[in-house]
Amino acid sequence: GYELPQAPVLFELDLDALLQRPVPAAKTLPRHPAALRDLAVVVGEGVTHAALMAAVAAANDPIVQSARLFDVFKPAQPTADLAAGERSLALRIELQDESATLTDERIEQAMAAVTASLQTRVGARRRG
């Protein structure tokens, strides 16, 4: 033997599959800070995560960088806020302008566009 301190580990890569994946492109670090906003909406039980994210993207606001679903709430019994067949979804929206520091007015404008798109595309309404 080769007197190795441990057993060797071998693996195989499928080069064709590896080459089909896009290579991440480097981006410069942003000069202006991002803002995070949470948005809770009430939707029907049939609304999927994909439909929700597509509605956020359809707001088509350039400062909306990302959205992440972080909470789903469905009470056992209907409440004043949530009727039968509805659930509350909470989204964390990341906003950032590459060319300027965000103002409260610009943030509110983007959030209003996201809310309007959610209402139009998936029938969402703001919770609370």
Secondary structure, DSSP 8 states (H G I E B T S, - for coil): ----SS--------HHHHHHS---------SS--EEEEEEEEEETT--HHHHHHHHHHT--TTEEEEEEEEEE--SS--SS--TTEEEEEEEEEE--SSS---HHHHHHHHHHHHHHHHHHH--EE--
